[in-house]
Amino acid sequence: MQEQPTSAPAPTASDQLSVTEAYERVDGGALLLDVREPYEFTQGRADGALNLPLSEFQARYTELDADRPIAVICRSGNRSDLAAEFLRKAGFNAVNVVGGMLAWQREGLPMAAPTSGPHA
């Protein structure tokens, strides 16, 4: 990712959530933001997740509701960590979901059926 909007401290444990904690936050109203590419997203996604690919992130992050907490997820937690950090620096309440979709599936958390469209 390119230059960040502002500087922020390094991520802390409170900036990272387990998939179970993320599921609970989403159940309480947080947005689950999936930053994988559309072909990954359509192959299997967490139920209720919104797809905003990292490749489009800087151009489109302002479409997100800055007043809603965001749990950011990807395949393993690396891309989502970058996106969550970017969002925090831009003033969003965003956390990274550690372990990503691999951990989400391993824990048996709700999944949506695969889709054929680019953004579900």
C-alpha positions as CSV (number, residue, x, y, z in Angstrom):
1,M,0.0,0.0,0.0
2,Q,1.1,3.5,-0.6
3,E,1.5,6.4,1.8
4,Q,-0.7,6.3,4.9
5,P,-3.1,9.2,5.7
6,T,-1.5,9.9,9.2
7,S,0.9,8.2,11.5
8,A,-0.4,5.9,14.3
9,P,1.2,3.7,16.9
10,A,2.2,0.2,16.1
11,P,-0.7,-2.4,16.3
12,T,-1.4,-3.7,19.8
13,A,-3.2,-6.8,21.0
14,S,-6.5,-4.7,21.0
15,D,-6.0,-4.2,17.2
16,Q,-6.1,-7.9,16.6
17,L,-9.1,-10.3,17.1
18,S,-9.4,-14.0,17.0
19,V,-12.1,-15.2,14.5
20,T,-14.4,-16.1,17.4
21,E,-14.0,-12.5,18.8
22,A,-14.6,-11.1,15.4
23,Y,-17.7,-13.2,14.9
24,E,-19.1,-11.9,18.2
25,R,-18.4,-8.3,17.2
26,V,-20.0,-8.8,13.8
27,D,-23.0,-10.3,15.6
28,G,-23.1,-7.1,17.7
29,G,-23.2,-4.8,14.6
30,A,-19.6,-4.5,13.4
31,L,-18.8,-4.8,9.7
32,L,-16.9,-7.8,8.5
33,L,-14.7,-6.4,5.7
34,D,-13.1,-9.0,3.4
35,V,-10.1,-7.6,1.5
36,R,-9.4,-10.7,-0.6
37,E,-9.7,-10.4,-4.4
38,P,-13.1,-11.1,-5.9
39,Y,-12.1,-14.6,-7.2
40,E,-11.1,-15.6,-3.7
41,F,-14.2,-14.0,-2.2
42,T,-16.6,-15.9,-4.5
43,Q,-15.0,-19.2,-3.7
44,G,-16.1,-19.0,-0.1
45,R,-16.8,-16.2,2.3
46,A,-17.9,-15.5,5.8
47,D,-21.6,-15.0,6.0
48,G,-22.4,-11.3,5.8
49,A,-19.0,-10.2,4.7
50,L,-18.5,-7.2,2.4
51,N,-15.8,-7.5,-0.2
52,L,-13.5,-4.5,-0.8
53,P,-10.3,-6.0,-2.4
54,L,-7.0,-4.7,-1.2
55,S,-6.2,-3.9,-4.9
56,E,-9.0,-1.3,-4.8
57,F,-8.7,-0.3,-1.2
58,Q,-7.1,3.1,-1.3
59,A,-9.4,4.3,-4.1
60,R,-12.6,3.0,-2.3
61,Y,-12.1,3.0,1.5
62,T,-14.1,6.2,1.9
63,E,-17.2,4.2,0.9
64,L,-17.1,2.6,4.3
65,D,-19.0,4.0,7.3
66,A,-16.5,5.6,9.6
67,D,-18.9,5.4,12.5
68,R,-19.2,1.6,12.3
69,P,-16.6,-0.7,13.9
70,I,-14.8,-2.8,11.3
71,A,-13.3,-6.3,11.5
72,V,-11.0,-6.8,8.5
73,I,-10.4,-10.3,7.2
74,C,-8.4,-11.9,4.3
75,R,-7.2,-15.5,3.7
76,S,-4.6,-15.7,6.5
77,G,-4.5,-12.3,8.3
78,N,-1.6,-10.6,6.5
79,R,-3.5,-8.4,3.9
80,S,-6.2,-7.6,6.4
81,D,-3.6,-6.4,8.9
82,L,-2.3,-3.9,6.4
83,A,-5.9,-2.7,5.6
84,A,-6.9,-2.5,9.3
85,E,-3.8,-0.4,10.0
86,F,-4.6,1.9,7.1
87,L,-8.1,2.3,8.3
88,R,-7.0,3.1,11.9
89,K,-4.7,5.8,10.5
90,A,-7.6,7.2,8.6
91,G,-9.7,7.5,11.7
92,F,-11.7,4.2,11.5
93,N,-12.3,1.8,14.4
94,A,-10.8,-1.2,12.6
95,V,-9.2,-4.4,13.8
96,N,-7.5,-7.3,12.1
97,V,-8.9,-10.8,12.2
98,V,-6.0,-13.0,13.1
99,G,-5.8,-16.2,11.0
100,G,-8.2,-14.9,8.4
101,M,-10.6,-17.1,6.5
102,L,-8.4,-20.2,7.1
103,A,-9.1,-19.9,10.9
104,W,-12.7,-18.9,10.3
105,Q,-13.4,-22.1,8.4
106,R,-11.3,-24.2,10.9
107,E,-13.5,-22.9,13.7
108,G,-16.7,-23.8,11.8
109,L,-18.1,-20.2,11.8
110,P,-20.9,-19.4,9.4
111,M,-20.1,-19.3,5.7
112,A,-22.1,-18.1,2.8
113,A,-22.5,-20.3,-0.3
114,P,-19.9,-19.7,-3.1
115,T,-21.2,-17.1,-5.6
116,S,-20.4,-16.5,-9.3
117,G,-20.5,-12.6,-9.1
118,P,-17.5,-10.4,-8.5
119,H,-18.8,-8.7,-5.3
120,A,-21.4,-10.4,-3.1
